[in-house]
């Protein structure tokens, strides 16, 4: 077997193991009522302080809640986990094979909430920077190991619904014996595994504008039906490494940078129709992009 085929087989094996793993997480993190089993924080005096559905708080606690199970999964698959040296480094988790340390997989944990007025959609994810480490793939800036050292770049995703009581949760304190009566900030957790290119769009994500954006229709996310579906990871890499860097004429004596996949495909001499369309959500309705 060639080195390339062996690498693809290892990547496929790792993905299948990840998919089996995330199917088990619902039982670990949700009760019979489909609510999140985390109810809040407890202090030395056995007071429980409930939490709100603040996205940053929920995201961090979900990661902490998952980590013991992730560590167990890694041990069972004969991988070690390396955490990033700094908070803003990519990825969240580096899986390194115990039998061959040259085999590494990047895994990011991504969380998003369903839109309350259009539950077929979520708020979306950012999929990492398309800046320094993405362009210079042997570099070490803001990345744990050089990008090219990873045999695959995966996302473990969690999509959830905010509960009706979430907005009031921060203000409440309960004694430990009232644990069963506390409502959860989130419910209906849905897990998925995709390679990050599979759920990417050709648009930048929110927040840090150097981030790659994701599709937002939940069914498309679960089916890994992103903009690059008809093209593959090599086109995803080429597009985002050159995002906003290629200047073309508009035919009106003006110039513009390429920030759309169809334009990029045309520039590269390929068929623009290969860009898979994606759907945005807005106020209870959806629009094609």
Secondary structure, DSSP 8 states (H G I E B T S, - for coil): --HHHHHHHHHHHHHHHHHHHHHHHHHHHB-TTSBBS--EEE-TT-EEEE----HHHHHHHHHHHHHHHHHHHHHHTTEEEEE-SSTT-B-SEEEEESS-TT-EEEEEEEEEEEETTEEEEE---EEEESSHHHHSTT--TTBSS-GGGEEEEEEEEEEEEE-TTGGGGGG-EEEGGGGGG---SEEEEEEEEEEGGGGEEEEE-SSSTTEEEE--BHHHHHTT--TTTTT-HHHHHHHHHSTTT-EEE-SSS-EEE--SHHHHHHHTTS-GGGS---EEEETTEEEE-
